[in-house]
């Protein structure tokens, strides 16, 4: 959300899945749900250099 790749609603949905017992990492769930992709992650990581 901080980098504009996800909406607040999408973040809430991932957090809800985790609270319901999904033990995967936040990013894994977000990718599986189609909220973010490898391109968004790479852009974020590149911006942190």
RODO-2510 file (C-alpha; in nm, 4 decimals, decimal comma):
residues 49
     n   res          X          Y          Z
     1     x     0,0000     0,0000     0,0000
     2     x     0,2848     0,2346     0,0866
     3     x     0,4192     0,2165    -0,2690
     4     x     0,0775     0,2309    -0,4323
     5     x     0,0757    -0,1296    -0,5482
     6     x    -0,2255    -0,2333    -0,3386
     7     x    -0,5426    -0,0684    -0,2188
     8     x    -0,6316    -0,0567     0,1509
     9     x    -0,9104    -0,3070     0,0792
    10     x    -0,6638    -0,5519    -0,0757
    11     x    -0,4340    -0,5191     0,2252
    12     x    -0,7284    -0,5887     0,4537
    13     x    -0,8209    -0,8955     0,2522
    14     x    -0,4693    -1,0406     0,2795
    15     x    -0,4600    -0,9698     0,6526
    16     x    -0,7999    -1,1355     0,6935
    17     x    -0,6753    -1,4485     0,5181
    18     x    -0,3752    -1,4579     0,7517
    19     x    -0,6007    -1,4149     1,0560
    20     x    -0,8153    -1,7018     0,9317
    21     x    -0,5125    -1,9309     0,9384
    22     x    -0,3265    -1,8821     0,6099
    23     x     0,0348    -1,9159     0,7224
    24     x     0,1911    -1,7839     0,4038
    25     x     0,3827    -1,4575     0,3933
    26     x     0,1867    -1,1413     0,3132
    27     x     0,3572    -1,1087    -0,0255
    28     x     0,2867    -1,4690    -0,1202
    29     x    -0,0840    -1,4231    -0,0588
    30     x    -0,0915    -1,0867    -0,2369
    31     x     0,0733    -1,2367    -0,5458
    32     x    -0,1584    -1,5391    -0,5438
    33     x    -0,4621    -1,3105    -0,5180
    34     x    -0,3325    -1,1042    -0,8125
    35     x    -0,2952    -0,7862    -0,6069
    36     x     0,0746    -0,7450    -0,6873
    37     x     0,3174    -0,9034    -0,9295
    38     x     0,6895    -0,9532    -0,9680
    39     x     0,7178    -0,6246    -1,1598
    40     x     0,5713    -0,4275    -0,8667
    41     x     0,8022    -0,6002    -0,6202
    42     x     1,1083    -0,5352    -0,8391
    43     x     1,0139    -0,1685    -0,8783
    44     x     0,9812    -0,1344    -0,5005
    45     x     1,3142    -0,3048    -0,4358
    46     x     1,4871    -0,0946    -0,7015
    47     x     1,3515     0,2217    -0,5425
    48     x     1,5051     0,1240    -0,2076
    49     x     1,8631     0,1178    -0,3448
***
